[in-house]
């Protein structure tokens, strides 16, 4: 069982924050609010079950990104700003989809390494073992850009290999 200490958690947060900052620079219009990322070891099983999630799985580890309507709306607002001229439509939805995929891939590469090519799929149930004490899984949240993600223990292996 692995329970990360504060230093390891901060290193993981910094790595994910750098990936998020790269994504923000490439995908946002204007001057959005800072994308402040928090990382937490306490995962609420009930808050995650039943939500649509994008899972990026690879040999080195898995990443789940919640993709419900509220998250997608927040992301669209983040990308396009609060301008009322942007009405929902197929083109905007496709841009949001591409942005979500780019954000997921950026985070996955930062957490698991560039050589770990993920396989993406949409899921509605997450493995129960993610929520067990000592699983090593952490939750990453950036409310302002609609990001809510879980990283399994594989993220720690990449961190350790860098030292």
N, C-alpha and C positions, 0 to 999 in steps of 0.2 A: 504494500500500500504506500502511496506517495502523497504527502501533503506538502505543497511548496511553501517555503518560507517567504518573508517579505521581499528579500533581495531578489530571489529567483522570479517572483511574481512581477516585480518592477522591471526586470530585464525582459521578460516576455511582453509586458505592456509596451515598453519602448520599441521593441521590434515591430509589434503590431501597429503602434502609433505611426512609425515611420512609413509603413506600407499604406496606412490610411491617408497620411499626408500626401504621399505620391499620387494616390487615386484622386484626392480632392483637387490637386493641381491640374490633373488631366481632364476631369469630368465636370467641374462646376463652373457656373457663369457668375460673373461679378465678384463680389467679395463676401462669401458666406461666413457665417459664424465659425469660430474655431471648432474643429472636429476633435473634441475631447473624449478620449477613449478611457474607459474604466475596465479593470479586470477583477473578477471576483471568483473566489473558490466555492462559494455557496450557490448551488444550482437548485432552483425551484422546479421540481418535476412537474407539478400541475401547470405551471406557467408555460411550459414548453409542449406538453402533449396536445395533440389535435391541431397544432398549427402547421401550415405548409412550410417546409424548410427545404433549402437547397443544400444537399450534402455533397461535399467534395471529398472523395475518398482516394487514398493512395497507400502504397506500402508503408510509408513513413508515418501516416496518421490521417485522421479525419477532421473535417471542419463542417459544422452545420450552421447555416445562416437562415434565420427566420425570414419568411417572405410573405407575411400576411398583408391584407389591404392597407392597414395603417402604416406598416413599415414601408411599403411601396409608395404610398402617398407622401410620406416624409422625405423619402429619397427623391421623388419627382420635384418636390418643393425645393430641396437642396440643390438639385441640378439646374432647374429653370428659374429659381427665385419665386417670389410671391406675385409675380405679374399675372393679372387676371386675363391677359390676352392668350395665355397658354391654356387651352381647353383640352380635356382628355381626348385621345384619339389613337388610332393605330400607330401612327408615326411616333408620337410621344411614348406610347407604351413600349415600342421597340427600342427606343433610346434608353428608357428605364431598364429594360431587360439587359441590354448590352452593358449598361453601367453597373448593374448588379453583378453580372458575370465578371466584368473587369475587376470590381472590388473584391469579389470572392477569390479570384485567381491571384490578385496582388497579396491578399492576406495569406492564402495558402502557401505561396512561394516564400513569403517572409517567415512563416512559422515552420515549414517543413522542408524548405530548400527548393532551389530552382529545378533540380533534377527529378523531383518527385511530381510527375505529371498526374494530376487528379482526374478521376472519372466523376462527372457530375450527374446527379439524379435528384428528382423531387421526391420527398418523403413526408409522411404525416406522423410517423411514430419514430421516436429516438430510442436507442438501446437503453434499457433500464440500468445497466451497469455504469453509464455515464453519471448517474445521480447518486451512486453509492459513495460513502465516505472513503477517501483514499484512492479514488479512481484516477486522480490526477487531472481530471477535466476542469476547465475553467470557462466562465462566461465572460464575453467581451461585449460591452455596450457603448454605443455612441448615439444617444437619443436624438441629437440634433440632425443626424443624417440617416436615421432610421436603421441603424445597425444593431442587431442583437445576434450574437454568434456563440457557439460552444466549440471549444477546441479540446480534442481528447489528449491523453497523456503523451502522444507522439510529439507534441510541441516542445516538451521538455527535453526529449532526446536530442533534438536539433540544437537547442540551447547549450546543452552539455558538450556536444561535439565541437562547438566553437571555441571551447577553452582548452 
